[in-house]
Amino acid sequence: MGIEFRTATPGDRAALLGFYAQAVKDLAATDNPCLWREGRYPLARDILPRLDAGSFVVACRTGQEQHDAPGEEPGEIVAAAVLDRETDPAYATLKWEGRDWMAIHLLCVAASVRRQGVADRLMGELIARARSGGADSIRLDVLVGNHPARRLYARHGFTGRGVLQLQLEDEEPLANEAMELLL
C-alpha cells in the first residue's frame, strides 16, 4: 500500500477527528482491552491542542495503489500518532534511562489497513523523527493486556519500565505498562 507520512495541519481537523471517532467504534467491536470509548476518550479536547501544536504525525494513502477498494481515497488518513514532550504526571514516579525524551500518544491504525505493516512503518517514522529532534529516548504507555500494541512496541526495541495507574476523569484507574526505547 502506498502511504506517505507528514505532520498533520489544522486543515486535517475534520479528517483527524473522524479518523479517531471511527477507530473508537472499530475498537469497541474487538475483544482487545482499550481505554478508548465513545464519548469518553479520545475527544476533540484530547486531539485538537496537539494538532494545533504540530505534534500529530499521520500516514495517508498516496493513491499509488493498483486497485483502490471502495471507500479508499488518496490522502485518507490511515494511521496517526502524537510525538511530543508531554506525559502524565504519573510518569515521574518511574525510573527512566533517557533524559532528553519524547513521548508517543494516541497511536492508531485504521482497521482497514491492519496487518499490512502500517503500524511498523509508523513506528519507524516516529523513531526517526524523535532522533532527528535530538531525543535520546522515547516513552509511551500501553494498557496492560493490550497484547497487539505491546508486541508492536517490543518489536521496535521498547522495554518495560514499570506500571502506571492512569485514569480518565471520574473512572477507576487502569494499569498501563510504561515502556522506553533508548535511541
Salt bridges, closest charged atoms under 4 A:
ASP12 OD2 - ARG6 NH1 2.68
GLU72 OE2 - ARG61 NH2 3.49
GLU76 OE1 - ARG61 NE 2.72
ASP84 OD2 - ARG50 NE 3.78
ASP84 OD1 - HIS105 NE2 3.02
GLU97 OE2 - ARG161 NH2 3.21
ASP100 OD1 - ARG85 NH1 2.79
ASP120 OD1 - ARG155 NE 3.09
ASP120 OD1 - HIS156 NE2 2.73
GLU125 OE2 - ARG129 NE 2.75
GLU169 OE2 - ARG45 NH2 2.39
ASP170 OD1 - ARG40 NH2 2.75
GLU171 OE1 - ARG37 NH2 3.17
GLU171 OE2 - ARG40 NE 2.72
GLU177 OE1 - ARG150 NE 2.61
GLU180 OE1 - ARG161 NE 2.65
